[in-house]
Amino acid sequence: MAAADPTVSIVFFLILTLAYSIFKYYTKSPKTIQLWTIIYFLILIVVQFFINVGLTKEICGFEQYGVALQQTIIPWVFVFGLLNILLMVFPNWLNPFSNTIGYLFASITGVNGFLKGILKDRKTLDLGPKQAEMITAINNVYDDKSLLINSMTTTNAPLWWESMKNGGLLKPGVGVEQFVQLEQYIKMKTIISEFIWFALTGMLVTSISYNNMVNSGCTQSAEEMQKRHNEYVENEKKIQEAQGQKEQIVYKSYD
């Protein structure tokens, strides 16, 4: 059995997923994002299949297309695909990574300064009777802006924006342009969380696929056995022909 490992599969998956995440972040149109998603999954399945074919050859010395196809379709479609469905059904699963690592990246790229730039100074706030009851919550937001950005999702961001606007928390002149910037920060947090989920699940799927291929054994079909026999006969024939040519060489000596 030849030495083989799933490193190539994992590295390819991580690079492809990173590229997909970047394209998704910079794409505005939902339809285009759907197109990127379809392309991402097609490339993932096709390339993983050929990588698995190569792994079966390293393991057994010959390609096992049936095993490679089985260990590509089942883990990637039913495990990785199921994760995508669950993240759509339960978007709150994104929060642990979105509100930690995602927020870290948003903070590095300036989200706290951005929020400070659009929110009024708390000393200048003119709170009405109803808003006065929210003074503690408002103070918490001003003291720790992560509470505000981590409460927002790509779904509820418009509602939060309207609430801040109607509540008089936004500075004069703050409008659509700033809201688009805010959406990008929220989108960044979400996509980073998705990437982490994808990376963890993808590495698990790759390990499952590889272990199953190792444990599946090496079985040859009748066609494969005949093919390998023909190759052996052909090689033997070439060796014999080469030996015959050597025996026909005549050596001459010159005095």
PyRosetta script that sets phi, psi and omega in degrees:
from pyrosetta import init, pose_from_sequence

init()
pose = pose_from_sequence("MAAADPTVSIVFFLILTLAYSIFKYYTKSPKTIQLWTIIYFLILIVVQFFINVGLTKEICGFEQYGVALQQTIIPWVFVFGLLNILLMVFPNWLNPFSNTIGYLFASITGVNGFLKGILKDRKTLDLGPKQAEMITAINNVYDDKSLLINSMTTTNAPLWWESMKNGGLLKPGVGVEQFVQLEQYIKMKTIISEFIWFALTGMLVTSISYNNMVNSGCTQSAEEMQKRHNEYVENEKKIQEAQGQKEQIVYKSYD")
pose.set_psi(1, 128.8)
pose.set_omega(1, -178.8)
pose.set_phi(2, -79.7)
pose.set_psi(2, 152.6)
pose.set_omega(2, 178.3)
pose.set_phi(3, -68.6)
pose.set_psi(3, 130.5)
pose.set_omega(3, -179.9)
pose.set_phi(4, -147.2)
pose.set_psi(4, 149.3)
pose.set_omega(4, 176.6)
pose.set_phi(5, -150.8)
pose.set_psi(5, 161.4)
pose.set_omega(5, -174.8)
pose.set_phi(6, -87.3)
pose.set_psi(6, 18.9)
pose.set_omega(6, -175.4)
pose.set_phi(7, -58.5)
pose.set_psi(7, -46.5)
pose.set_omega(7, -178.7)
pose.set_phi(8, -59.5)
pose.set_psi(8, -42.1)
pose.set_omega(8, -180.0)
pose.set_phi(9, -62.5)
pose.set_psi(9, -43.6)
pose.set_omega(9, -178.9)
pose.set_phi(10, -67.3)
pose.set_psi(10, -45.8)
pose.set_omega(10, -178.8)
pose.set_phi(11, -62.3)
pose.set_psi(11, -45.2)
pose.set_omega(11, 178.1)
pose.set_phi(12, -59.5)
pose.set_psi(12, -45.7)
pose.set_omega(12, -178.8)
pose.set_phi(13, -60.1)
pose.set_psi(13, -45.0)
pose.set_omega(13, -178.3)
pose.set_phi(14, -65.6)
pose.set_psi(14, -41.3)
pose.set_omega(14, 179.1)
pose.set_phi(15, -65.2)
pose.set_psi(15, -44.9)
pose.set_omega(15, 179.5)
pose.set_phi(16, -62.8)
pose.set_psi(16, -42.9)
pose.set_omega(16, -179.1)
pose.set_phi(17, -67.2)
pose.set_psi(17, -37.7)
pose.set_omega(17, 176.4)
pose.set_phi(18, -63.6)
pose.set_psi(18, -44.6)
pose.set_omega(18, 178.5)
pose.set_phi(19, -62.0)
pose.set_psi(19, -42.8)
pose.set_omega(19, 178.2)
pose.set_phi(20, -61.2)
pose.set_psi(20, -42.0)
pose.set_omega(20, -180.0)
pose.set_phi(21, -64.2)
pose.set_psi(21, -40.5)
pose.set_omega(21, 179.3)
pose.set_phi(22, -65.8)
pose.set_psi(22, -46.3)
pose.set_omega(22, 177.7)
pose.set_phi(23, -59.6)
pose.set_psi(23, -41.4)
pose.set_omega(23, -178.7)
pose.set_phi(24, -64.6)
pose.set_psi(24, -38.2)
pose.set_omega(24, -179.1)
pose.set_phi(25, -65.2)
pose.set_psi(25, -41.0)
pose.set_omega(25, -175.2)
pose.set_phi(26, -89.1)
pose.set_psi(26, -2.0)
pose.set_omega(26, 179.4)
pose.set_phi(27, -93.9)
pose.set_psi(27, 130.1)
pose.set_omega(27, -177.7)
pose.set_phi(28, -91.1)
pose.set_psi(28, -39.8)
pose.set_omega(28, -173.6)
pose.set_phi(29, -75.3)
pose.set_psi(29, 126.9)
pose.set_omega(29, 176.8)
pose.set_phi(30, -59.6)
pose.set_psi(30, -36.2)
pose.set_omega(30, 179.2)
pose.set_phi(31, -65.7)
pose.set_psi(31, -39.1)
pose.set_omega(31, 178.4)
pose.set_phi(32, -67.2)
pose.set_psi(32, -37.0)
pose.set_omega(32, 176.9)
pose.set_phi(33, -62.7)
pose.set_psi(33, -41.1)
pose.set_omega(33, 176.8)
pose.set_phi(34, -61.3)
pose.set_psi(34, -39.5)
pose.set_omega(34, 178.4)
pose.set_phi(35, -64.3)
pose.set_psi(35, -44.1)
pose.set_omega(35, 177.4)
pose.set_phi(36, -59.9)
pose.set_psi(36, -38.4)
pose.set_omega(36, -179.1)
pose.set_phi(37, -64.9)
pose.set_psi(37, -43.7)
pose.set_omega(37, 178.5)
pose.set_phi(38, -62.9)
pose.set_psi(38, -45.6)
pose.set_omega(38, 179.2)
pose.set_phi(39, -61.4)
pose.set_psi(39, -42.0)
pose.set_omega(39, 179.7)
pose.set_phi(40, -57.9)
pose.set_psi(40, -48.1)
pose.set_omega(40, -177.7)
pose.set_phi(41, -69.3)
pose.set_psi(41, -37.3)
pose.set_omega(41, 178.9)
pose.set_phi(42, -64.3)
pose.set_psi(42, -47.2)
pose.set_omega(42, 178.5)
pose.set_phi(43, -61.7)
pose.set_psi(43, -42.6)
pose.set_omega(43, -179.0)
pose.set_phi(44, -58.7)
pose.set_psi(44, -50.0)
pose.set_omega(44, -176.9)
pose.set_phi(45, -65.9)
pose.set_psi(45, -46.3)
pose.set_omega(45, -176.2)
pose.set_phi(46, -64.3)
pose.set_psi(46, -48.9)
pose.set_omega(46, -177.0)
pose.set_phi(47, -68.4)
pose.set_psi(47, -39.5)
pose.set_omega(47, 177.8)
pose.set_phi(48, -62.3)
pose.set_psi(48, -34.7)
pose.set_omega(48, 177.7)
pose.set_phi(49, -61.8)
pose.set_psi(49, -48.1)
pose.set_omega(49, -178.4)
pose.set_phi(50, -68.8)
pose.set_psi(50, -33.2)
pose.set_omega(50, 174.3)
pose.set_phi(51, -63.8)
pose.set_psi(51, -42.3)
pose.set_omega(51, 179.0)
pose.set_phi(52, -66.1)
pose.set_psi(52, -35.5)
pose.set_omega(52, 175.1)
pose.set_phi(53, -60.3)
pose.set_psi(53, -44.0)
pose.set_omega(53, 177.4)
pose.set_phi(54, -62.6)
pose.set_psi(54, -37.7)
pose.set_omega(54, 178.5)
pose.set_phi(55, -66.0)
pose.set_psi(55, -40.1)
pose.set_omega(55, 178.6)
pose.set_phi(56, -63.8)
pose.set_psi(56, -33.8)
pose.set_omega(56, 177.6)
pose.set_phi(57, -68.9)
pose.set_psi(57, -39.0)
pose.set_omega(57, 177.3)
pose.set_phi(58, -65.8)
pose.set_psi(58, -36.8)
pose.set_omega(58, -177.5)
pose.set_phi(59, -75.2)
pose.set_psi(59, -44.7)
pose.set_omega(59, -171.6)
pose.set_phi(60, -106.6)
pose.set_psi(60, -16.6)
pose.set_omega(60, -176.0)
pose.set_phi(61, 92.2)
pose.set_psi(61, -3.5)
pose.set_omega(61, 176.8)
pose.set_phi(62, -153.1)
pose.set_psi(62, 157.0)
pose.set_omega(62, -177.7)
pose.set_phi(63, -73.0)
pose.set_psi(63, 140.6)
pose.set_omega(63, 173.2)
pose.set_phi(64, -121.9)
pose.set_psi(64, 88.3)
pose.set_omega(64, -173.8)
pose.set_phi(65, -65.3)
pose.set_psi(65, -37.4)
pose.set_omega(65, 179.9)
pose.set_phi(66, -64.3)
pose.set_psi(66, -45.5)
pose.set_omega(66, 178.5)
pose.set_phi(67, -63.9)
pose.set_psi(67, -43.6)
pose.set_omega(67, -179.4)
pose.set_phi(68, -62.1)
pose.set_psi(68, -42.4)
pose.set_omega(68, 179.6)
pose.set_phi(69, -64.9)
pose.set_psi(69, -44.9)
pose.set_omega(69, -179.7)
pose.set_phi(70, -61.5)
pose.set_psi(70, -44.4)
pose.set_omega(70, -177.2)
pose.set_phi(71, -82.3)
pose.set_psi(71, 1.6)
pose.set_omega(71, 170.2)
pose.set_phi(72, -97.9)
pose.set_psi(72, -50.7)
pose.set_omega(72, -174.7)
pose.set_phi(73, -67.1)
pose.set_psi(73, -51.1)
pose.set_omega(73, -173.3)
pose.set_phi(74, -62.9)
pose.set_psi(74, -54.4)
pose.set_omega(74, -178.1)
pose.set_phi(75, -67.2)
pose.set_psi(75, -44.3)
pose.set_omega(75, -174.2)
pose.set_phi(76, -72.8)
pose.set_psi(76, -38.3)
pose.set_omega(76, -179.1)
pose.set_phi(77, -78.3)
pose.set_psi(77, -47.0)
pose.set_omega(77, -171.9)
pose.set_phi(78, -86.5)
pose.set_psi(78, -25.5)
pose.set_omega(78, 177.7)
pose.set_phi(79, -97.1)
pose.set_psi(79, -57.6)
pose.set_omega(79, -178.7)
pose.set_phi(80, -67.6)
pose.set_psi(80, -41.2)
pose.set_omega(80, 178.2)
pose.set_phi(81, -64.0)
pose.set_psi(81, -38.8)
pose.set_omega(81, 178.5)
pose.set_phi(82, -62.8)
pose.set_psi(82, -38.3)
pose.set_omega(82, 177.9)
pose.set_phi(83, -58.9)
pose.set_psi(83, -44.0)
pose.set_omega(83, 180.0)
pose.set_phi(84, -61.1)
pose.set_psi(84, -40.9)
pose.set_omega(84, 178.2)
pose.set_phi(85, -64.4)
pose.set_psi(85, -43.3)
pose.set_omega(85, -179.4)
pose.set_phi(86, -64.2)
pose.set_psi(86, -38.0)
pose.set_omega(86, 179.0)
pose.set_phi(87, -67.6)
pose.set_psi(87, -30.0)
pose.set_omega(87, 176.3)
pose.set_phi(88, -74.7)
pose.set_psi(88, -37.9)
pose.set_omega(88, -179.3)
pose.set_phi(89, -75.9)
pose.set_psi(89, -38.4)
pose.set_omega(89, -179.0)
pose.set_phi(90, -121.4)
pose.set_psi(90, 74.6)
pose.set_omega(90, -177.9)
pose.set_phi(91, -62.1)
pose.set_psi(91, -20.2)
pose.set_omega(91, 178.4)
pose.set_phi(92, -64.4)
pose.set_psi(92, -17.9)
pose.set_omega(92, 176.3)
pose.set_phi(93, -62.5)
pose.set_psi(93, -20.8)
pose.set_omega(93, 179.6)
pose.set_phi(94, -76.3)
pose.set_psi(94, -20.5)
pose.set_omega(94, -171.9)
pose.set_phi(95, -58.6)
pose.set_psi(95, -43.9)
pose.set_omega(95, -177.7)
pose.set_phi(96, -55.2)
pose.set_psi(96, -44.3)
pose.set_omega(96, 179.1)
pose.set_phi(97, -81.7)
pose.set_psi(97, -35.5)
pose.set_omega(97, -179.2)
pose.set_phi(98, -64.1)
pose.set_psi(98, -41.1)
pose.set_omega(98, -175.6)
pose.set_phi(99, -85.0)
pose.set_psi(99, -2.3)
pose.set_omega(99, 178.2)
pose.set_phi(100, -116.8)
pose.set_psi(100, -79.0)
pose.set_omega(100, -178.6)
pose.set_phi(101, -68.0)
pose.set_psi(101, -40.6)
pose.set_omega(101, 177.7)
pose.set_phi(102, -61.1)
pose.set_psi(102, -44.1)
pose.set_omega(102, 178.6)
pose.set_phi(103, -65.6)
pose.set_psi(103, -35.3)
pose.set_omega(103, 178.1)
pose.set_phi(104, -58.3)
pose.set_psi(104, -46.2)
pose.set_omega(104, 178.8)
pose.set_phi(105, -66.1)
pose.set_psi(105, -40.4)
pose.set_omega(105, 178.2)
pose.set_phi(106, -63.4)
pose.set_psi(106, -38.7)
pose.set_omega(106, 178.6)
pose.set_phi(107, -65.8)
pose.set_psi(107, -42.4)
pose.set_omega(107, 179.2)
pose.set_phi(108, -61.9)
pose.set_psi(108, -36.5)
pose.set_omega(108, -178.0)
pose.set_phi(109, -87.0)
pose.set_psi(109, 5.0)
pose.set_omega(109, 168.2)
pose.set_phi(110, 104.1)
pose.set_psi(110, 22.3)
pose.set_omega(110, -177.0)
pose.set_phi(111, -66.4)
pose.set_psi(111, -35.5)
pose.set_omega(111, -179.1)
pose.set_phi(112, -66.5)
pose.set_psi(112, -41.5)
pose.set_omega(112, 176.2)
pose.set_phi(113, -65.4)
pose.set_psi(113, -36.4)
pose.set_omega(113, 177.8)
pose.set_phi(114, -63.2)
pose.set_psi(114, -46.5)
pose.set_omega(114, 179.5)
pose.set_phi(115, -63.4)
pose.set_psi(115, -39.2)
pose.set_omega(115, 177.6)
pose.set_phi(116, -62.9)
pose.set_psi(116, -32.1)
pose.set_omega(116, -178.6)
pose.set_phi(117, -76.4)
pose.set_psi(117, -22.5)
pose.set_omega(117, -178.2)
pose.set_phi(118, -104.0)
pose.set_psi(118, -19.8)
pose.set_omega(118, -179.3)
pose.set_phi(119, -90.1)
pose.set_psi(119, 139.6)
pose.set_omega(119, 175.8)
pose.set_phi(120, -65.1)
pose.set_psi(120, 154.0)
pose.set_omega(120, 172.3)
pose.set_phi(121, -63.9)
pose.set_psi(121, 136.1)
pose.set_omega(121, -175.7)
pose.set_phi(122, -60.5)
pose.set_psi(122, -26.3)
pose.set_omega(122, -179.5)
pose.set_phi(123, -70.7)
pose.set_psi(123, -21.9)
pose.set_omega(123, -177.9)
pose.set_phi(124, -96.4)
pose.set_psi(124, 0.2)
pose.set_omega(124, -178.0)
pose.set_phi(125, -69.4)
pose.set_psi(125, 135.1)
pose.set_omega(125, 176.4)
pose.set_phi(126, -107.6)
pose.set_psi(126, 91.7)
pose.set_omega(126, -174.4)
pose.set_phi(127, -86.7)
pose.set_psi(127, 132.6)
pose.set_omega(127, 174.2)
pose.set_phi(128, -81.9)
pose.set_psi(128, 179.3)
pose.set_omega(128, -179.0)
pose.set_phi(129, -57.2)
pose.set_psi(129, -42.6)
pose.set_omega(129, -179.2)
pose.set_phi(130, -69.8)
pose.set_psi(130, -39.2)
pose.set_omega(130, -179.5)
pose.set_phi(131, -69.9)
pose.set_psi(131, -30.1)
pose.set_omega(131, -179.9)
pose.set_phi(132, -60.9)
pose.set_psi(132, -30.4)
pose.set_omega(132, 177.9)
pose.set_phi(133, -68.5)
pose.set_psi(133, -18.5)
pose.set_omega(133, -178.5)
pose.set_phi(134, -99.7)
pose.set_psi(134, 12.9)
pose.set_omega(134, -174.2)
pose.set_phi(135, -57.3)
pose.set_psi(135, -39.0)
pose.set_omega(135, -179.7)
pose.set_phi(136, -64.7)
pose.set_psi(136, -45.6)
pose.set_omega(136, 179.3)
pose.set_phi(137, -63.1)
pose.set_psi(137, -41.1)
pose.set_omega(137, 179.7)
pose.set_phi(138, -64.6)
pose.set_psi(138, -42.2)
pose.set_omega(138, 178.1)
pose.set_phi(139, -62.6)
pose.set_psi(139, -39.4)
pose.set_omega(139, 178.5)
pose.set_phi(140, -62.1)
pose.set_psi(140, -39.8)
pose.set_omega(140, 178.9)
pose.set_phi(141, -64.3)
pose.set_psi(141, -42.6)
pose.set_omega(141, -179.5)
pose.set_phi(142, -69.8)
pose.set_psi(142, -33.6)
pose.set_omega(142, 179.8)
pose.set_phi(143, -75.6)
pose.set_psi(143, -35.2)
pose.set_omega(143, -178.7)
pose.set_phi(144, -138.1)
pose.set_psi(144, 95.4)
pose.set_omega(144, -174.8)
pose.set_phi(145, -69.9)
pose.set_psi(145, -13.5)
pose.set_omega(145, 176.2)
pose.set_phi(146, -64.0)
pose.set_psi(146, -28.5)
pose.set_omega(146, 178.0)
pose.set_phi(147, -61.5)
pose.set_psi(147, -37.4)
pose.set_omega(147, -179.2)
pose.set_phi(148, -72.9)
pose.set_psi(148, -53.3)
pose.set_omega(148, -175.8)
pose.set_phi(149, -66.4)
pose.set_psi(149, -31.6)
pose.set_omega(149, -179.9)
pose.set_phi(150, -79.6)
pose.set_psi(150, -11.3)
pose.set_omega(150, 175.4)
pose.set_phi(151, -85.6)
pose.set_psi(151, -12.7)
pose.set_omega(151, -176.6)
pose.set_phi(152, -95.8)
pose.set_psi(152, 144.1)
pose.set_omega(152, 173.2)
pose.set_phi(153, -128.6)
pose.set_psi(153, 172.0)
pose.set_omega(153, 178.4)
pose.set_phi(154, -63.8)
pose.set_psi(154, -19.1)
pose.set_omega(154, -179.2)
pose.set_phi(155, -87.5)
pose.set_psi(155, -45.0)
pose.set_omega(155, -174.2)
pose.set_phi(156, -95.6)
pose.set_psi(156, 2.2)
pose.set_omega(156, -178.6)
pose.set_phi(157, -56.5)
pose.set_psi(157, -43.8)
pose.set_omega(157, 178.4)
pose.set_phi(158, -60.2)
pose.set_psi(158, -37.1)
pose.set_omega(158, 179.2)
pose.set_phi(159, -67.1)
pose.set_psi(159, -42.6)
pose.set_omega(159, 176.9)
pose.set_phi(160, -61.0)
pose.set_psi(160, -42.9)
pose.set_omega(160, -178.2)
pose.set_phi(161, -62.3)
pose.set_psi(161, -45.2)
pose.set_omega(161, 178.9)
pose.set_phi(162, -63.7)
pose.set_psi(162, -38.4)
pose.set_omega(162, 179.0)
pose.set_phi(163, -63.7)
pose.set_psi(163, -43.8)
pose.set_omega(163, 179.4)
pose.set_phi(164, -67.7)
pose.set_psi(164, -37.4)
pose.set_omega(164, 179.8)
pose.set_phi(165, -67.3)
pose.set_psi(165, -48.4)
pose.set_omega(165, -179.9)
pose.set_phi(166, -68.7)
pose.set_psi(166, -27.5)
pose.set_omega(166, 179.7)
pose.set_phi(167, -83.7)
pose.set_psi(167, -0.6)
pose.set_omega(167, 177.6)
pose.set_phi(168, 73.5)
pose.set_psi(168, 24.6)
pose.set_omega(168, -179.2)
pose.set_phi(169, -87.4)
pose.set_psi(169, -16.1)
pose.set_omega(169, -176.3)
pose.set_phi(170, -92.8)
pose.set_psi(170, 144.9)
pose.set_omega(170, 178.5)
pose.set_phi(171, -68.8)
pose.set_psi(171, 155.2)
pose.set_omega(171, 175.2)
pose.set_phi(172, -60.6)
pose.set_psi(172, 140.8)
pose.set_omega(172, 179.1)
pose.set_phi(173, 91.4)
pose.set_psi(173, -11.6)
pose.set_omega(173, 177.9)
pose.set_phi(174, -76.8)
pose.set_psi(174, 126.6)
pose.set_omega(174, -175.8)
pose.set_phi(175, -147.5)
pose.set_psi(175, -140.6)
pose.set_omega(175, -173.1)
pose.set_phi(176, -61.6)
pose.set_psi(176, -41.2)
pose.set_omega(176, -178.1)
pose.set_phi(177, -58.4)
pose.set_psi(177, -43.8)
pose.set_omega(177, 179.9)
pose.set_phi(178, -69.8)
pose.set_psi(178, -34.5)
pose.set_omega(178, 178.1)
pose.set_phi(179, -64.7)
pose.set_psi(179, -39.6)
pose.set_omega(179, 177.4)
pose.set_phi(180, -62.2)
pose.set_psi(180, -40.3)
pose.set_omega(180, 177.1)
pose.set_phi(181, -62.8)
pose.set_psi(181, -42.6)
pose.set_omega(181, 178.9)
pose.set_phi(182, -61.5)
pose.set_psi(182, -42.9)
pose.set_omega(182, 178.1)
pose.set_phi(183, -59.6)
pose.set_psi(183, -37.2)
pose.set_omega(183, 179.8)
pose.set_phi(184, -66.3)
pose.set_psi(184, -38.0)
pose.set_omega(184, 176.3)
pose.set_phi(185, -64.0)
pose.set_psi(185, -42.7)
pose.set_omega(185, 179.1)
pose.set_phi(186, -65.6)
pose.set_psi(186, -41.0)
pose.set_omega(186, 178.3)
pose.set_phi(187, -62.5)
pose.set_psi(187, -39.7)
pose.set_omega(187, 177.9)
pose.set_phi(188, -59.8)
pose.set_psi(188, -47.9)
pose.set_omega(188, 179.7)
pose.set_phi(189, -58.6)
pose.set_psi(189, -43.8)
pose.set_omega(189, -177.4)
pose.set_phi(190, -66.0)
pose.set_psi(190, -45.6)
pose.set_omega(190, -177.6)
pose.set_phi(191, -67.1)
pose.set_psi(191, -37.5)
pose.set_omega(191, 176.8)
pose.set_phi(192, -62.9)
pose.set_psi(192, -41.1)
pose.set_omega(192, 177.4)
pose.set_phi(193, -63.5)
pose.set_psi(193, -42.7)
pose.set_omega(193, 177.4)
pose.set_phi(194, -61.1)
pose.set_psi(194, -42.6)
pose.set_omega(194, -179.1)
pose.set_phi(195, -60.1)
pose.set_psi(195, -42.6)
pose.set_omega(195, -179.5)
pose.set_phi(196, -65.3)
pose.set_psi(196, -44.4)
pose.set_omega(196, 176.5)
pose.set_phi(197, -58.8)
pose.set_psi(197, -46.9)
pose.set_omega(197, -180.0)
pose.set_phi(198, -61.1)
pose.set_psi(198, -44.8)
pose.set_omega(198, -177.1)
pose.set_phi(199, -61.9)
pose.set_psi(199, -47.1)
pose.set_omega(199, -179.2)
pose.set_phi(200, -63.7)
pose.set_psi(200, -45.5)
pose.set_omega(200, -179.3)
pose.set_phi(201, -68.9)
pose.set_psi(201, -39.8)
pose.set_omega(201, 179.9)
pose.set_phi(202, -62.1)
pose.set_psi(202, -41.4)
pose.set_omega(202, 178.2)
pose.set_phi(203, -67.1)
pose.set_psi(203, -35.7)
pose.set_omega(203, 175.6)
pose.set_phi(204, -64.4)
pose.set_psi(204, -46.1)
pose.set_omega(204, -179.9)
pose.set_phi(205, -62.3)
pose.set_psi(205, -41.4)
pose.set_omega(205, 179.0)
pose.set_phi(206, -61.2)
pose.set_psi(206, -42.4)
pose.set_omega(206, 178.7)
pose.set_phi(207, -65.3)
pose.set_psi(207, -42.0)
pose.set_omega(207, 178.0)
pose.set_phi(208, -60.8)
pose.set_psi(208, -47.7)
pose.set_omega(208, -178.9)
pose.set_phi(209, -60.4)
pose.set_psi(209, -45.4)
pose.set_omega(209, -178.4)
pose.set_phi(210, -64.9)
pose.set_psi(210, -47.2)
pose.set_omega(210, -179.4)
pose.set_phi(211, -61.5)
pose.set_psi(211, -38.8)
pose.set_omega(211, 178.3)
pose.set_phi(212, -65.4)
pose.set_psi(212, -37.5)
pose.set_omega(212, 178.4)
pose.set_phi(213, -67.6)
pose.set_psi(213, -39.6)
pose.set_omega(213, 178.4)
pose.set_phi(214, -63.8)
pose.set_psi(214, -41.6)
pose.set_omega(214, -175.6)
pose.set_phi(215, -83.6)
pose.set_psi(215, -8.8)
pose.set_omega(215, -176.8)
pose.set_phi(216, -76.3)
pose.set_psi(216, -14.8)
pose.set_omega(216, -178.8)
pose.set_phi(217, 79.9)
pose.set_psi(217, 175.6)
pose.set_omega(217, -177.5)
pose.set_phi(218, -117.5)
pose.set_psi(218, 103.7)
pose.set_omega(218, 180.0)
pose.set_phi(219, -116.1)
pose.set_psi(219, 136.4)
pose.set_omega(219, -179.5)
pose.set_phi(220, -108.9)
pose.set_psi(220, 139.4)
pose.set_omega(220, 173.2)
pose.set_phi(221, -78.3)
pose.set_psi(221, 166.7)
pose.set_omega(221, 178.9)
pose.set_phi(222, -60.6)
pose.set_psi(222, -38.3)
pose.set_omega(222, 179.2)
pose.set_phi(223, -64.2)
pose.set_psi(223, -41.5)
pose.set_omega(223, -179.6)
pose.set_phi(224, -67.1)
pose.set_psi(224, -40.8)
pose.set_omega(224, 178.5)
pose.set_phi(225, -63.3)
pose.set_psi(225, -41.8)
pose.set_omega(225, 178.4)
pose.set_phi(226, -64.6)
pose.set_psi(226, -40.1)
pose.set_omega(226, 179.4)
pose.set_phi(227, -62.1)
pose.set_psi(227, -46.3)
pose.set_omega(227, -179.2)
pose.set_phi(228, -66.7)
pose.set_psi(228, -35.2)
pose.set_omega(228, 177.3)
pose.set_phi(229, -65.1)
pose.set_psi(229, -43.5)
pose.set_omega(229, 179.2)
pose.set_phi(230, -62.6)
pose.set_psi(230, -39.5)
pose.set_omega(230, 178.1)
pose.set_phi(231, -63.8)
pose.set_psi(231, -39.7)
pose.set_omega(231, 179.4)
pose.set_phi(232, -64.4)
pose.set_psi(232, -45.7)
pose.set_omega(232, 179.7)
pose.set_phi(233, -61.6)
pose.set_psi(233, -42.4)
pose.set_omega(233, 179.9)
pose.set_phi(234, -63.0)
pose.set_psi(234, -42.0)
pose.set_omega(234, 178.6)
pose.set_phi(235, -64.8)
pose.set_psi(235, -41.8)
pose.set_omega(235, 178.1)
pose.set_phi(236, -62.3)
pose.set_psi(236, -39.0)
pose.set_omega(236, 179.4)
pose.set_phi(237, -63.3)
pose.set_psi(237, -42.0)
pose.set_omega(237, 179.2)
pose.set_phi(238, -65.0)
pose.set_psi(238, -39.1)
pose.set_omega(238, 179.3)
pose.set_phi(239, -64.0)
pose.set_psi(239, -43.6)
pose.set_omega(239, 179.9)
pose.set_phi(240, -65.0)
pose.set_psi(240, -39.7)
pose.set_omega(240, 178.2)
pose.set_phi(241, -64.1)
pose.set_psi(241, -40.2)
pose.set_omega(241, 179.2)
pose.set_phi(242, -64.9)
pose.set_psi(242, -39.9)
pose.set_omega(242, 178.5)
pose.set_phi(243, -66.4)
pose.set_psi(243, -38.0)
pose.set_omega(243, 178.8)
pose.set_phi(244, -64.5)
pose.set_psi(244, -37.8)
pose.set_omega(244, 178.6)
pose.set_phi(245, -66.1)
pose.set_psi(245, -35.7)
pose.set_omega(245, 178.7)
pose.set_phi(246, -65.6)
pose.set_psi(246, -39.5)
pose.set_omega(246, -178.5)
pose.set_phi(247, -68.3)
pose.set_psi(247, -24.4)
pose.set_omega(247, -178.7)
pose.set_phi(248, -83.7)
pose.set_psi(248, -7.3)
pose.set_omega(248, -179.1)
pose.set_phi(249, -69.0)
pose.set_psi(249, 129.6)
pose.set_omega(249, 179.8)
pose.set_phi(250, -106.4)
pose.set_psi(250, 125.5)
pose.set_omega(250, 180.0)
pose.set_phi(251, -95.1)
pose.set_psi(251, 130.0)
pose.set_omega(251, 178.1)
pose.set_phi(252, -113.6)
pose.set_psi(252, 143.5)
pose.set_omega(252, 177.0)
pose.set_phi(253, -115.9)
pose.set_psi(253, 143.4)
pose.set_omega(253, -179.7)
pose.set_phi(254, -117.6)
pose.set_psi(254, 123.2)
pose.set_omega(254, 179.1)
pose.set_phi(255, -79.5)
pose.dump_pdb("model.pdb")
